[in-house]
């Protein structure tokens, strides 16, 4: 015969978790905001490319993104 399960710690319900105040958002550093801006620009360029253009730029997003970031950093410098 199995013994009953005995809980020794209090059980937290979903309502108790919802009452916890969320941490305020941390402000982005200059480097983080620049990286986010580059990612958005490269993403917009990638979505604007046709299938044929994507084939010439590189087979996948990571390769295209790497080239795009290098290009954008050179333009800034």
N, C-alpha and C positions, 0 to 999 in steps of 0.2 A: 504494500500500500504506500502510495507517494505522500510525502508530507506536504502541507500547504506552503506556498511561497510567502516568506516573511520579508517585508521591505524594512530596512533599517534607516534609510535616508528618505527625506521628504520627496514626494513626487511633484515635479513642476509641470503645471498644465500649460497649454498653449496660450491661455490668456495672460499668465504671469510673464511669459516671454515677450508678449506684445507690449507690455507696459514699460519695458526697459527703454530708456531714452537712447536713440541712435547717436553715435559719435559724430561730431561735426566734421564736415568734409575738410580734408587737409588741402591747403592751397598748393598748386603745382609749382615746381621750380621752373626757372627759365628754360633749362634743358628739356624738361618733361613737356612743357607747352610747345616748344619748337619741334620735338619729336612727334607730338600728336598732330601738329599742323602739317608736317611732312607726310605723315601717314594718310591724312585726309586728302591732301593734294594728289598723292600717288594713287590712292583708291579711286578718286574721281577720274584720273587719267586712264586707269585700268578699265573701269566700267565704260568709258567712252570709246575704247578700242574695239575694232571689229574682230571677228574670229581670225581673219587672215593676218591682221596686225599683231594680234596676240601670239600667233605662231612665229612671227619674225622677232618679236621682242623677247621671247623666252617662253618655255612651255607652261610655266606655272606662276602663280602670284608671288611666291617667295623670291624667285629669281628676278622677276620684274621689279619687285619692291626694293631689293638690294641695289639694283642698278639705278632706280629712280632716286633713292636716298643719296647715293653717291653723287648723282648729277645735281640734286638740289643743294647739297652741302658745298659743292664746287661753285655754284652760282652765288651763294651767300659769301664765300671767302674772297 
